[in-house]
Amino acid sequence: MTGEFREPERVIVLLRAHARALTGPVIVVVLASGGAVYGATALDEPWLRIAVAAAGALAILLLGLVPYIRWLASHVLITTRRIVVRRGLGVRTRQEVLHSRSYDVSLRQSGLQRLFGSGDILVNTGLDRPVVLRDLPRAALVQEAIADLMEHSRSSVAEARRQTGATPLAG
């Protein structure tokens, strides 16, 4: 036991991609259900009615429900110590970035993202590629919060090193 007091990790926010990503699946569900109901009532042949209803149900399942579940399954968790990115439906990927290991945070917005206030946040870790947090709502606020957390983490890590007497390697 070192006697070092470490502040417990707290969850700051849990984010998902902007809900605008669900516009296409919602339109598909409305059109497919309307088309299936119309086709099932307007057609004379029973096998055609069943085929149209089955095609509508398949379109709703594959083009409406699967994208919604994929959207629900992917999120970004920001805590006082790290950023955790989870993606994927069948194959789950989890990526963690410690605030103390990050160098800078930048914001990238397309015209549509700027209109809705969302954007892609790039967290540079000094490795080959930055970690990209895609299409987050209120992206400017999230960028500022991450930058503040990184600054606080760097200063607390430096303070802990000073208290323990650890020094960088001379070379």
C-alpha positions in Angstrom: 0.0 0.0 0.0 1.6 3.2 -1.1 -0.6 5.7 0.8 -1.3 7.5 -2.4 -4.8 8.8 -2.7 -6.3 8.4 -6.1 -9.6 10.0 -7.0 -12.2 7.4 -8.1 -13.1 7.3 -11.7 -16.4 8.9 -12.5 -18.6 8.7 -15.6 -18.9 12.1 -17.2 -21.2 11.2 -20.2 -22.4 8.3 -22.4 -22.9 9.4 -26.0 -24.2 7.8 -29.2 -23.9 9.1 -32.7 -26.3 11.8 -33.6 -29.9 10.6 -33.9 -29.9 12.0 -37.5 -28.4 8.6 -38.4 -31.8 7.0 -37.8 -33.6 9.2 -40.4 -33.1 6.7 -43.2 -34.2 3.6 -41.3 -37.3 5.5 -40.0 -38.3 6.4 -43.6 -37.7 2.8 -44.7 -40.0 1.5 -41.9 -42.8 4.0 -42.8 -42.6 3.3 -46.5 -42.2 -0.5 -46.2 -45.1 -0.8 -43.7 -47.4 1.4 -45.8 -46.4 -0.4 -49.0 -46.9 -3.8 -47.4 -50.3 -3.0 -46.0 -51.4 -1.4 -49.3 -50.1 -4.3 -51.4 -51.6 -6.9 -49.0 -55.1 -5.3 -49.2 -55.1 -4.3 -52.9 -53.8 -7.5 -54.5 -56.2 -10.2 -55.5 -54.0 -13.3 -55.4 -53.4 -14.7 -51.9 -49.8 -15.7 -52.7 -49.1 -12.1 -53.9 -50.5 -10.7 -50.6 -48.3 -13.0 -48.6 -45.2 -12.2 -50.7 -45.7 -8.4 -50.4 -46.3 -8.7 -46.6 -43.2 -10.9 -46.3 -41.1 -8.5 -48.4 -42.3 -5.5 -46.3 -41.5 -7.4 -43.0 -38.0 -8.3 -44.3 -37.4 -4.7 -45.4 -38.5 -3.4 -42.0 -36.2 -6.0 -40.2 -33.1 -5.6 -42.3 -33.3 -1.9 -43.2 -35.0 -0.5 -40.1 -34.4 -2.6 -37.1 -30.8 -3.7 -37.7 -29.5 -0.2 -38.2 -31.4 0.9 -35.0 -29.9 -1.9 -32.9 -26.4 -1.2 -34.4 -26.9 2.5 -33.4 -27.9 1.4 -29.8 -24.9 -1.0 -29.5 -22.3 1.7 -30.4 -21.4 4.4 -27.9 -18.7 6.6 -26.5 -18.2 6.6 -22.7 -16.2 9.5 -21.3 -15.0 9.2 -17.7 -12.6 11.3 -15.6 -9.7 9.1 -16.7 -10.4 7.7 -20.1 -12.5 7.5 -23.3 -14.0 4.2 -24.1 -15.4 3.6 -27.6 -17.6 0.5 -28.3 -18.7 -0.4 -31.7 -20.2 -3.4 -33.5 -23.1 -5.7 -33.5 -21.8 -9.1 -34.3 -18.1 -8.4 -33.7 -17.7 -6.0 -30.8 -14.7 -3.7 -30.8 -13.6 -1.7 -27.7 -11.1 1.0 -27.8 -9.8 2.9 -24.8 -7.8 6.1 -24.6 -6.4 7.4 -21.4 -6.6 11.2 -21.0 -3.0 11.2 -19.7 -1.8 9.6 -23.0 -3.6 12.0 -25.4 -1.9 14.9 -27.0 -4.6 17.0 -28.5 -8.3 17.0 -29.5 -9.7 18.4 -32.7 -13.1 18.8 -34.2 -14.1 18.0 -37.8 -17.5 19.0 -39.1 -19.2 18.7 -42.5 -21.8 21.2 -43.6 -24.7 18.9 -42.4 -23.0 18.2 -39.1 -22.4 21.9 -38.5 -26.1 22.5 -39.2 -27.1 20.0 -36.5 -24.3 20.9 -34.1 -22.7 17.4 -34.4 -19.2 16.5 -35.6 -16.3 14.1 -35.5 -13.9 14.5 -32.7 -10.3 13.3 -33.3 -8.2 12.4 -30.3 -4.5 12.3 -31.2 -2.6 9.8 -29.1 0.7 10.2 -31.0 0.3 6.9 -32.7 -0.3 6.4 -36.5 -3.9 7.4 -36.5 -6.1 9.5 -34.2 -9.0 7.9 -32.4 -12.2 9.2 -34.2 -15.4 9.7 -32.2 -17.9 9.8 -35.1 -20.8 12.2 -35.5 -21.3 13.0 -31.8 -24.0 15.5 -30.8 -22.9 18.9 -29.3 -19.4 18.2 -30.6 -17.9 21.5 -29.7 -18.9 21.1 -26.1 -17.6 17.5 -26.0 -14.3 18.6 -27.5 -13.9 21.3 -24.8 -14.8 18.8 -22.1 -12.3 16.2 -23.3 -9.5 18.9 -23.6 -10.2 20.0 -20.0 -10.1 16.4 -18.8 -6.9 15.8 -20.6 -5.3 18.9 -19.1 -6.5 18.0 -15.6 -5.2 14.4 -16.0 -1.8 15.6 -17.2 -1.4 18.0 -14.3 -2.6 15.4 -11.7 -0.2 12.8 -13.2 2.7 15.3 -13.0 1.7 16.2 -9.5 1.7 12.5 -8.5 5.2 12.1 -10.0 6.5 15.0 -8.1 5.1 13.7 -4.8 6.6 10.2 -5.3 9.9 11.7 -6.5 9.8 10.0 -9.9 11.9 11.8 -12.4 12.1 11.3 -16.2 15.0 9.2 -17.5 18.1 11.2 -18.3 19.5 10.6 -21.6 
